[in-house]
Amino acid sequence: MAAIKELNPSRLILVKHESKKGSEPEKEQKENEELLRKTVGVVTEIEVVTVPDPYDVFEVAKATVKLIEKEHGKGHSVYLNITGGRRTQGLGVLFAGYARRDMLRRIVYATEEENKLIDLPVLSFGITKTKRALLEELAREPENMSELAKKLGKTRGMIYQHLNDLKSRGFIDESYKLTVAGRLALL
């Protein structure tokens, strides 16, 4: 509610996870949605988007990236509030913000104690075009490093230098497979 009061959005998109039918979390979600509709739904359009697994950070981020692109494409200012939901779900939303940082106005978190908004930095994954192209090629699982170097127009030595950097930053593992961080960087 703190974010709604301060940001005064004309449109609110809630990203929630599917709860087991009849469970306490499902009842609580429904009650919270109903409360929002009764209090701010009169002046604010509310849309609910469901993600199947709040623990799948990549899928939450992917779904959120689509929402950010859709809203930005309509010319809307986009703010992310990562307060609600499971922590991993909030992280997925945060990582989506990093993937589309140029489309955001702010990322906020509301404290539980004072219900005060804290602005979070809008960071990026900080990869160069060459490293992004390398990650894209690794996602296609190339046959060998010579083929990869040729495709990217780089020497094998340069490719290995980039691979070592990507590995040290957690974007790929020891066998040059993309990690979750590598997949997030490609969103």
DARA-V231344 format. One record per residue. RES is the residue in three letters. NEAR is the number of other C-alpha atoms within 10 Angstrom. D_CENTER is the distance of its C-alpha to the mean C-alpha in whole Angstrom. Layout:
[[RES | NEAR | D_CENTER] [RES | NEAR | D_CENTER]]
//
This chain:
[[MET | 13 | 21] [ALA | 15 | 22] [ALA | 19 | 19] [ILE | 15 | 20] [LYS | 9 | 24] [GLU | 10 | 23] [LEU | 12 | 20] [ASN | 13 | 22] [PRO | 19 | 20] [SER | 13 | 22] [ARG | 17 | 19] [LEU | 18 | 17] [ILE | 15 | 14] [LEU | 15 | 14] [VAL | 21 | 11] [LYS | 20 | 14] [HIS | 20 | 15] [GLU | 14 | 18] [SER | 17 | 21] [LYS | 10 | 24] [LYS | 9 | 26] [GLY | 8 | 29] [SER | 10 | 27] [GLU | 11 | 27] [PRO | 14 | 23] [GLU | 15 | 23] [LYS | 14 | 26] [GLU | 12 | 24] [GLN | 17 | 21] [LYS | 12 | 24] [GLU | 12 | 26] [ASN | 12 | 23] [GLU | 17 | 22] [GLU | 12 | 26] [LEU | 12 | 26] [LEU | 17 | 24] [ARG | 15 | 25] [LYS | 11 | 29] [THR | 12 | 28] [VAL | 18 | 25] [GLY | 17 | 25] [VAL | 10 | 29] [VAL | 13 | 27] [THR | 16 | 23] [GLU | 13 | 22] [ILE | 17 | 20] [GLU | 13 | 18] [VAL | 11 | 17] [VAL | 14 | 14] [THR | 15 | 14] [VAL | 18 | 12] [PRO | 13 | 15] [ASP | 15 | 14] [PRO | 23 | 12] [TYR | 17 | 13] [ASP | 15 | 11] [VAL | 22 | 8] [PHE | 22 | 7] [GLU | 19 | 8] [VAL | 27 | 6] [ALA | 25 | 3] [LYS | 20 | 6] [ALA | 17 | 8] [THR | 25 | 6] [VAL | 22 | 6] [LYS | 14 | 10] [LEU | 17 | 10] [ILE | 25 | 9] [GLU | 16 | 12] [LYS | 12 | 14] [GLU | 16 | 15] [HIS | 16 | 15] [GLY | 11 | 17] [LYS | 9 | 19] [GLY | 10 | 20] [HIS | 16 | 18] [SER | 15 | 17] [VAL | 20 | 13] [TYR | 18 | 13] [LEU | 21 | 10] [ASN | 22 | 12] [ILE | 20 | 10] [THR | 18 | 14] [GLY | 13 | 14] [GLY | 15 | 14] [ARG | 14 | 14] [ARG | 14 | 13] [THR | 16 | 10] [GLN | 26 | 9] [GLY | 24 | 8] [LEU | 21 | 7] [GLY | 26 | 4] [VAL | 28 | 4] [LEU | 26 | 5] [PHE | 27 | 3] [ALA | 28 | 2] [GLY | 26 | 5] [TYR | 24 | 7] [ALA | 24 | 7] [ARG | 20 | 8] [ARG | 19 | 10] [ASP | 12 | 13] [MET | 20 | 12] [LEU | 18 | 12] [ARG | 12 | 15] [ARG | 17 | 14] [ILE | 22 | 11] [VAL | 19 | 14] [TYR | 19 | 15] [ALA | 18 | 18] [THR | 12 | 20] [GLU | 9 | 22] [GLU | 6 | 26] [GLU | 8 | 26] [ASN | 12 | 23] [LYS | 15 | 23] [LEU | 19 | 20] [ILE | 13 | 18] [ASP | 12 | 17] [LEU | 14 | 14] [PRO | 12 | 14] [VAL | 18 | 12] [LEU | 15 | 12] [SER | 15 | 11] [PHE | 16 | 11] [GLY | 11 | 15] [ILE | 14 | 16] [THR | 10 | 19] [LYS | 9 | 20] [THR | 14 | 22] [LYS | 16 | 20] [ARG | 16 | 17] [ALA | 15 | 20] [LEU | 20 | 21] [LEU | 25 | 18] [GLU | 16 | 18] [GLU | 14 | 22] [LEU | 18 | 21] [ALA | 15 | 19] [ARG | 10 | 22] [GLU | 13 | 24] [PRO | 12 | 27] [GLU | 9 | 31] [ASN | 8 | 31] [MET | 14 | 31] [SER | 14 | 33] [GLU | 12 | 32] [LEU | 19 | 29] [ALA | 17 | 30] [LYS | 12 | 32] [LYS | 13 | 30] [LEU | 14 | 28] [GLY | 12 | 31] [LYS | 13 | 31] [THR | 14 | 33] [ARG | 15 | 33] [GLY | 11 | 33] [MET | 12 | 30] [ILE | 21 | 28] [TYR | 13 | 29] [GLN | 12 | 28] [HIS | 17 | 25] [LEU | 21 | 24] [ASN | 16 | 25] [ASP | 14 | 23] [LEU | 21 | 20] [LYS | 19 | 21] [SER | 12 | 22] [ARG | 13 | 18] [GLY | 15 | 17] [PHE | 22 | 16] [ILE | 22 | 19] [ASP | 17 | 21] [GLU | 11 | 25] [SER | 7 | 25] [TYR | 16 | 23] [LYS | 17 | 21] [LEU | 23 | 17] [THR | 14 | 15] [VAL | 15 | 12] [ALA | 16 | 11] [GLY | 23 | 13] [ARG | 17 | 11] [LEU | 21 | 8] [ALA | 21 | 10] [LEU | 16 | 11] [LEU | 15 | 9]]
//
